[in-house]
Amino acid sequence: MVRRIDVSGSGGVRLAAWEFADPPKSRREAGAAGADSGAGPGGAEGQGSVLLLHGLLGRAAHWADTARWLSTRHRAIALDQRGHGRSERPAEGPYTREAYVADALAAVELLGLAPVTLIGHAMGALTAWQLAARRPDLVRALVVCEMRASALGAASQREWSDWFKSWPVPFATLADVRRWFGEDDPALERPRPARGDFYAEVMAERADGWRPVFSRRQMLHARGTYAHDAHWEDLALVECPTLVVRGLDGELGRAEAQEMVRVLPRGAYAEVPDAGHLVHYDEPTGWRRVVEPFLESTGRL
């Protein structure tokens, strides 16, 4: 079961938040769940609330599997960030770090999530740790997945611009979307079917075929607001327990991930074998295996 909640973000931008929960099969199961987790009616809140923040080009629906197992112990909310999913895509933005952090803050405050656990992937992880650095009073714990603290650099930004131009849009069918992003994309070192599925979820059918639901121009601009800078200082200001997760074949290297853990006042490290950058999509079982114990440990603090 999923429920949409509209949130007013920074500057009045309309954001779509999604609350995930699988209803119990019977009243007896509902009573047992409540007894085990301290859940209230209609949700499992024994260990507080979780806000899930997707990465650049993603959407809240990419967290569906994660949110459903989280919902047995937590109130699980995933946010379509500005420019993504069902949230508003203002033509002129802003698509700055300040705007994304302010949007996440608005969701936490308006939905009454604090003290919240933040789980972020890539750009969403950066938003999460910047929010935790600025408002430690609101954040209980943090999971950072596949986001570098070092500057990505101008060359990386040019590579993304060229990559966007290489997309063969419009795609004739969703099968073509899955095949291109999962097999044919020159950026791939080896086929990753899960990547094809990931991108199929951010396409919409238009009169001429399937196109992304976001503006590639806006997305490149959003990336440019953080790609040229390092973010170590913000990371060092995060006071809550933080788990840094990387895919073994992802974009966050082991040495940098371990340095991030060293910089964090209360950092821990985990890696997921056989996973690329889209850890929770590539290896959902391995992802859960490293994240769930961390969340349980923070619930006992």
Backbone torsions as a table, in degrees:
resi	resn	phi	psi	omega
1	MET	NA	136.4	178.4
2	VAL	-136.0	141.4	-178.4
3	ARG	-128.2	129.5	177.7
4	ARG	-83.7	137.7	175.4
5	ILE	-128.8	122.6	178.9
6	ASP	-83.3	134.1	-177.7
7	VAL	-126.4	139.7	174.8
8	SER	-91.8	113.8	-178.1
9	GLY	-88.5	-166.0	-179.6
10	SER	-58.7	133.5	-179.9
11	GLY	70.5	14.5	179.7
12	GLY	79.7	10.0	178.1
13	VAL	-63.0	132.2	-178.4
14	ARG	-79.7	124.0	-179.2
15	LEU	-118.3	144.1	176.5
16	ALA	-104.8	119.9	173.5
17	ALA	-107.5	149.3	-175.1
18	TRP	-129.0	123.2	178.6
19	GLU	-100.8	124.4	-176.2
20	PHE	-105.9	136.4	173.3
21	ALA	-163.3	132.3	172.8
22	ASP	-91.0	118.4	-178.2
23	PRO	-65.0	144.5	176.9
24	PRO	-63.6	153.3	-176.7
25	LYS	-76.0	-20.8	-178.7
26	SER	-151.6	164.6	177.3
27	ARG	-63.4	-34.1	179.3
28	ARG	-63.1	-43.4	178.0
29	GLU	-65.2	-37.1	178.5
30	ALA	-61.8	-42.3	178.8
31	GLY	-66.0	-39.4	179.0
32	ALA	-65.7	-41.3	179.3
33	ALA	-62.5	-42.9	179.8
34	GLY	-64.4	-38.5	179.9
35	ALA	-67.4	-37.1	-177.2
36	ASP	-73.7	-37.8	-168.9
37	SER	-112.2	-6.1	-175.5
38	GLY	76.0	22.9	-175.4
39	ALA	-72.5	147.2	172.8
40	GLY	-92.3	177.2	179.7
41	PRO	-57.2	131.1	173.4
42	GLY	79.0	5.8	179.3
43	GLY	-174.2	154.7	179.9
44	ALA	-99.2	106.9	-174.2
45	GLU	-120.2	23.0	-176.4
46	GLY	-61.5	-31.5	179.6
47	GLN	-119.3	28.8	173.1
48	GLY	84.0	-166.4	-174.4
49	SER	-103.6	152.9	177.5
50	VAL	-126.9	132.5	173.1
51	LEU	-112.6	123.6	-177.7
52	LEU	-103.8	127.8	-176.5
53	LEU	-119.9	115.1	-178.4
54	HIS	-74.3	170.1	178.5
55	GLY	-89.6	-179.0	176.9
56	LEU	-57.2	133.7	-178.7
57	LEU	78.1	-2.7	-177.5
58	GLY	-87.6	-169.0	175.1
59	ARG	-157.5	164.1	-176.7
60	ALA	-57.6	-35.7	-177.1
61	ALA	-60.1	-22.4	177.4
62	HIS	-64.5	-17.4	179.1
63	TRP	-93.4	4.6	-170.1
64	ALA	-54.1	-50.0	-178.5
65	ASP	-62.7	-44.9	178.9
66	THR	-61.6	-45.7	-177.3
67	ALA	-63.0	-34.2	-177.7
68	ARG	-69.9	-40.3	177.0
69	TRP	-76.4	-27.9	173.2
70	LEU	-64.0	-35.0	-172.9
71	SER	-66.9	-11.2	175.9
72	THR	-74.2	-18.7	-179.8
73	ARG	-127.7	-13.6	-173.5
74	HIS	-136.4	163.4	164.5
75	ARG	-84.2	115.5	-171.5
76	ALA	-108.9	118.3	-179.7
77	ILE	-122.7	131.0	173.4
78	ALA	-114.6	139.2	-174.6
79	LEU	-111.9	127.8	165.3
80	ASP	-77.0	111.9	-177.7
81	GLN	-76.9	160.0	-176.2
82	ARG	-51.3	137.6	-178.6
83	GLY	84.7	-1.9	-174.3
84	HIS	-127.8	157.6	171.2
85	GLY	53.3	-131.1	-178.7
86	ARG	-94.9	4.6	178.6
87	SER	-80.7	163.7	-176.8
88	GLU	-67.0	147.9	179.1
89	ARG	-121.8	73.9	-177.9
90	PRO	-58.5	134.2	-172.9
91	ALA	-56.9	-39.7	-177.2
92	GLU	-105.6	12.7	177.3
93	GLY	78.1	-140.8	4.8
94	PRO	-78.1	153.4	176.2
95	TYR	-119.3	50.8	-176.8
96	THR	-96.6	167.8	173.5
97	ARG	-59.0	-42.2	-178.4
98	GLU	-61.0	-40.2	-178.8
99	ALA	-67.6	-43.8	-179.1
100	TYR	-66.0	-40.8	178.6
101	VAL	-66.3	-41.9	179.3
102	ALA	-64.2	-36.1	176.9
103	ASP	-63.4	-45.6	179.3
104	ALA	-63.0	-40.4	176.9
105	LEU	-60.9	-43.0	179.1
106	ALA	-60.8	-41.4	179.1
107	ALA	-63.2	-43.5	179.2
108	VAL	-61.0	-46.2	-175.2
109	GLU	-74.6	-45.7	-176.0
110	LEU	-69.7	-29.6	-180.0
111	LEU	-94.7	0.7	177.7
112	GLY	63.0	43.9	-174.4
113	LEU	-89.4	-18.4	-173.7
114	ALA	-71.3	145.9	-6.0
115	PRO	-74.8	127.8	-169.7
116	VAL	-106.7	149.6	167.2
117	THR	-94.9	126.8	179.5
118	LEU	-102.6	130.3	174.7
119	ILE	-122.3	118.6	-176.3
120	GLY	-129.3	144.9	174.9
121	HIS	-113.2	129.6	175.2
122	ALA	53.4	-122.7	-179.2
123	MET	-54.6	-37.2	178.2
124	GLY	-63.9	-30.9	176.7
125	ALA	-68.9	-39.2	176.8
126	LEU	-63.4	-44.8	176.3
127	THR	-56.9	-42.5	-178.0
128	ALA	-63.4	-46.1	-176.9
129	TRP	-75.8	-26.5	174.6
130	GLN	-69.9	-36.8	174.6
131	LEU	-65.7	-43.0	179.2
132	ALA	-62.9	-35.5	179.0
133	ALA	-69.1	-37.4	-176.0
134	ARG	-83.4	-32.4	-176.8
135	ARG	-131.7	68.4	-179.4
136	PRO	-61.5	-23.3	179.4
137	ASP	-66.8	-18.6	-175.5
138	LEU	-100.3	-12.8	-169.3
139	VAL	-114.7	124.5	-177.3
140	ARG	-87.9	-41.1	-178.5
141	ALA	-158.9	166.2	-172.3
142	LEU	-144.8	136.8	171.2
143	VAL	-120.4	120.3	-179.4
144	VAL	-107.4	116.3	-178.0
145	CYS	-116.8	119.0	169.1
146	GLU	56.6	48.7	173.1
147	MET	-132.8	129.8	-179.4
148	ARG	-85.0	145.7	173.9
149	ALA	-88.4	-19.5	178.8
150	SER	-78.0	157.4	175.8
151	ALA	-64.3	137.4	179.2
152	LEU	-80.3	-32.1	170.1
153	GLY	97.1	160.6	-178.3
154	ALA	-65.1	-36.7	-179.8
155	ALA	-63.1	-40.0	177.9
156	SER	-62.5	-39.9	179.4
157	GLN	-65.4	-39.3	177.1
158	ARG	-65.1	-37.0	178.1
159	GLU	-63.1	-39.3	178.1
160	TRP	-66.6	-40.4	178.2
161	SER	-60.3	-44.4	178.8
162	ASP	-66.0	-37.6	-179.9
163	TRP	-64.1	-44.5	177.7
164	PHE	-58.2	-41.6	-178.9
165	LYS	-66.7	-22.3	-177.4
166	SER	-81.8	-11.3	-178.3
167	TRP	-63.5	127.9	-178.9
168	PRO	-83.3	60.0	-179.6
169	VAL	-87.0	146.2	0.7
170	PRO	-79.4	150.0	174.3
171	PHE	-83.4	138.9	-177.7
172	ALA	-69.5	-37.7	-177.3
173	THR	-142.5	165.8	174.4
174	LEU	-66.8	-30.0	175.8
175	ALA	-61.7	-37.0	176.4
176	ASP	-65.8	-38.2	176.1
177	VAL	-59.5	-50.7	-177.7
178	ARG	-62.0	-40.7	-178.0
179	ARG	-68.3	-42.4	-176.6
180	TRP	-67.9	-48.9	-177.1
181	PHE	-76.5	-24.0	-178.4
182	GLY	-95.3	-17.8	-175.3
183	GLU	-137.1	-45.8	-167.9
184	ASP	-92.3	-16.7	-178.7
185	ASP	-57.6	122.1	179.8
186	PRO	-59.9	-19.4	179.1
187	ALA	-72.0	-14.1	-178.4
188	LEU	-82.5	138.0	173.5
189	GLU	-86.2	-30.3	176.1
190	ARG	-153.0	158.1	-178.0
191	PRO	-57.9	139.2	176.0
192	ARG	-137.5	90.0	-178.5
193	PRO	-54.8	-35.2	-179.5
194	ALA	-62.3	-32.7	178.0
195	ARG	-65.9	-38.6	175.9
196	GLY	-61.6	-42.1	177.5
197	ASP	-63.7	-39.8	-180.0
198	PHE	-58.0	-48.4	-177.3
199	TYR	-75.4	-26.1	175.3
200	ALA	-61.7	-28.4	-179.3
201	GLU	-76.6	-11.3	179.7
202	VAL	-112.4	25.8	176.1
203	MET	-113.9	149.4	176.3
204	ALA	-131.8	146.2	-178.7
205	GLU	-80.8	127.5	175.6
206	ARG	-114.7	-177.8	-177.9
207	ALA	-61.1	-31.2	-175.8
208	ASP	-103.8	3.5	-179.4
209	GLY	138.5	-159.1	-175.5
210	TRP	-99.5	128.2	-178.5
211	ARG	-131.1	158.0	178.6
212	PRO	-65.1	148.2	179.9
213	VAL	-77.0	-10.5	-179.7
214	PHE	-109.1	166.2	173.7
215	SER	-90.6	121.9	178.8
216	ARG	-63.9	-31.9	176.2
217	ARG	-62.5	-45.7	179.3
218	GLN	-65.4	-39.5	-178.6
219	MET	-66.2	-39.0	177.7
220	LEU	-65.3	-39.2	177.0
221	HIS	-64.0	-44.7	179.5
222	ALA	-59.2	-42.4	179.4
223	ARG	-65.4	-36.5	-179.3
224	GLY	-64.7	-21.8	-179.8
225	THR	-76.5	-11.4	175.7
226	TYR	-127.7	-14.5	-174.1
227	ALA	-68.3	-27.8	-174.1
228	HIS	-89.5	-5.0	-175.1
229	ASP	-118.3	151.4	170.0
230	ALA	-88.5	156.5	-173.7
231	HIS	-130.4	28.7	-178.9
232	TRP	-67.4	-37.4	-177.0
233	GLU	-63.8	-43.0	176.3
234	ASP	-62.2	-40.3	-178.9
235	LEU	-60.9	-40.9	-178.2
236	ALA	-67.1	-18.1	-178.9
237	LEU	-89.5	-3.5	-179.1
238	VAL	-76.3	117.7	-174.6
239	GLU	-91.8	-23.0	-172.6
240	CYS	-82.6	163.9	173.8
241	PRO	-57.4	132.9	-174.7
242	THR	-135.0	130.5	175.9
243	LEU	-106.4	124.5	175.7
244	VAL	-100.3	120.0	-176.3
245	VAL	-117.1	135.8	174.6
246	ARG	-131.5	150.0	169.0
247	GLY	-82.7	141.8	-176.7
248	LEU	-58.5	-31.2	178.1
249	ASP	-110.0	26.6	-176.2
250	GLY	-88.2	-163.8	-176.6
251	GLU	-95.7	-16.0	176.9
252	LEU	-92.2	114.3	-178.7
253	GLY	-72.0	156.8	-177.8
254	ARG	-62.9	-42.9	-177.6
255	ALA	-62.4	-43.3	179.8
256	GLU	-68.5	-39.6	178.9
257	ALA	-61.1	-41.8	-179.6
258	GLN	-70.8	-31.5	174.3
259	GLU	-68.2	-37.1	175.2
260	MET	-60.3	-41.8	177.5
261	VAL	-63.1	-38.9	179.3
262	ARG	-65.6	-38.6	-179.2
263	VAL	-70.9	-35.9	-179.8
264	LEU	-65.2	134.5	177.9
265	PRO	-60.2	-32.0	-177.2
266	ARG	-137.6	56.1	-173.6
267	GLY	-93.1	153.3	174.0
268	ALA	-139.8	158.6	-172.9
269	TYR	-124.2	143.7	172.9
270	ALA	-151.5	149.0	174.5
271	GLU	-132.9	151.6	-176.4
272	VAL	-115.5	113.6	179.4
273	PRO	-62.1	151.5	175.8
274	ASP	64.6	12.7	179.3
275	ALA	-107.8	143.9	172.2
276	GLY	-96.8	-147.3	-178.0
277	HIS	-65.1	-35.5	-177.9
278	LEU	-88.9	66.3	-169.5
279	VAL	-54.2	-51.2	-174.6
280	HIS	-69.4	-16.2	176.5
281	TYR	-93.7	-41.0	-178.5
282	ASP	-67.8	-46.8	-173.1
283	GLU	-136.6	72.2	-176.6
284	PRO	-60.5	-32.3	179.3
285	THR	-69.8	-45.8	178.2
286	GLY	-64.8	-37.5	176.6
287	TRP	-59.4	-49.7	-179.8
288	ARG	-63.1	-36.2	-177.0
289	ARG	-62.3	-30.6	-179.6
290	VAL	-94.5	-30.0	-175.3
291	VAL	-82.5	-42.0	-173.8
292	GLU	-60.2	-46.4	178.5
293	PRO	-62.4	-34.9	177.8
294	PHE	-63.1	-45.7	179.8
295	LEU	-65.1	-37.1	177.2
296	GLU	-64.8	-37.7	179.6
297	SER	-68.2	-36.7	178.9
298	THR	-71.4	-26.3	177.3
299	GLY	-70.0	-19.0	179.1
300	ARG	-93.4	-5.3	-177.3
301	LEU	-73.5	NA	NA
